[in-house]
Amino acid sequence: MISIGVDIGGTSIKGASINEQGQIMARFSLPLIAQETGDQTIARLGRKILSFISEKKMQKKEILGLGIGCPGAINSEKGIVDYSNNLKWNDVPLQEILEKVTGLKVKVTNDANAAALGEACFGAGKEASSIILLTLGTGVGGGIIINGQVYQGNQGKGAELGHTVIEIDGRPCTCGRQGCLEAYASATALISDTKEAMKKHPDSLMWKLVNDDITKVNGKTPFDAKIKGDIYASEIINHYIKYLGEGILNFCNIFRPEAIILSGGIAQQGKDLLNPLIDYCEKRNYGFKKTPKVKITTAQLGYDAGVLGAASLFFHNQ
Amino acid sequence: MISIGVDIGGTSIKGASINEQGQIMARFSLPLIAQETGDQTIARLGRKILSFISEKKMQKKEILGLGIGCPGAINSEKGIVDYSNNLKWNDVPLQEILEKVTGLKVKVTNDANAAALGEACFGAGKEASSIILLTLGTGVGGGIIINGQVYQGNQGKGAELGHTVIEIDGRPCTCGRQGCLEAYASATALISDTKEAMKKHPDSLMWKLVNDDITKVNGKTPFDAKIKGDIYASEIINHYIKYLGEGILNFCNIFRPEAIILSGGIAQQGKDLLNPLIDYCEKRNYGFKKTPKVKITTAQLGYDAGVLGAASLFFHNQ
């Protein structure tokens, strides 16, 4: 049996047919069109899926269903996209439209949940039964897998791990709270901290790395400069590691999962991120003796985590 | 069918036979004896249970098992009390000893998990499938019920909700971290804040309430003084509500449970605690539109939550 996984991104929609072993059989993609409404885009996606099924000569009866990962606030119980800032969608009855157009069973979840499920089933978490995924990108997204199943919370509104306050009265967050993990550990926050440090320190090596053009700063800049010995970059990374580390230790104490998996732009720094982070967390592990270690690692599936996880909404008794 | 629930406390052990409707059929208790080792206490508990069964003319075949709630760090998978500061126990193979002495099936969990399960099955959370329980006592304990089941984390070391940092570099916590919720929201923290404020403000009404004896301050003192119009008490309560509220909002965003239930000494303040707390949380609910409300309430079962929850380890497909 196979399942079709769909990952709705900021500029395009990617999909794939996937078997229960997590092998991608065939792929498709379609662009997002700015003028379209959400309902129109979803109807177009449905028609694309039908033509994909017919092109690839798949039998509908061998397709378990259609799993969708979508950014934004999703009501996974009703299959509705309540709203998505990135897509500018409001109240899109995604499941209803897609089921009508394709005749297939449809399940929808938040994109971070889908990525978490993908990594849990086929990636960095496949040996574990309970994992936490943190995406370190524009924001800090979260996915919770408990006993192999996505935990979504009431009406799909849980797992907002980036919106947990780690500093009372701290930095304003886009969500309206102050001091959220996202305001310190997102790529956005790291880039903003980097720019601020550069402005304070015209002698920082980081200026050279971006050819004196501060608009070229990205999440890699401070990591690269730290390796080259720039003390200002070291300070930025230490600060970043401290806040991310405290957030991770919180999730260790709350869930004591087998693994915490990092994905998104910043996770691409690999061991330059992991080594100091693991060091920070292991030195400060919760006071309990005999507390089982939580593996901290980076995602393995790259951009395929989304489609694999979305497809997995129909595998493994989800 | 019935189950026997046991709640190991700081000075005594309470037990009860309980049916699947949560009715307590009969009770027993036995004192803790300071000179005993953990192994000796558990063996004595086992013998007490055998005599309880025979006194009450129960048939062993109608007893599903023996559920135990125990303070401290519990390895629920192996049924071992890794250590308990209160009881001064280390590596007590509780499950093994009790099964040997009684011939019954035994399950063991942390006391806060047991209380959470009790409230979820028969108390303030019985209409909900996913709840979070916070005990506001000497420390801040946590219990997580997901889809009606206790979530314990790897080797029973999860749900340490009090040991989540909400203020980086904040107050030192007994666990070794700094800025944990426990360091602000426990009864211990509230009492310490109250005493500090009293020392600063000899004109506070709180002095009168304790007959000028600061050692008589308890968690009720600032609540009582606030009602009587003492501004220093109001400040203490506002600070307490803010930190507890931010912690609760974190758990709302992480779990989006149906209810968050407060128990322990401070929860006995009832609406004097709940009214300002709910007000604080509702004004600051996470930015999502359409986010389902989380009911914030106090526990209903009082001291029986522990035995009811421990017994429930054998009910409802735990």
Interface residues (C-beta under 8 A of the other chain):
Chain A: A73 N75 D82 Y83 S130 G142 I144 I146 Y151 G153 N154 Q155 K157 G158 A159 E160 L161 H163 T164 V165 I166 E167 I168 G170 T174 C175 G176 R177 K242 Y243 E246 L249 N250 N253 I254 F255 R256 P257 E258 R284 Y286 G287 F288 K289 K290 T291 P292 V294
Chain B: A73 N75 D82 Y83 S130 G142 I144 I146 Y151 G153 N154 Q155 K157 G158 A159 E160 L161 H163 T164 V165 I166 E167 I168 G170 T174 C175 G176 R177 K242 Y243 E246 L249 N250 N253 I254 F255 R256 P257 E258 R284 Y286 G287 F288 K289 K290 T291 P292 V294
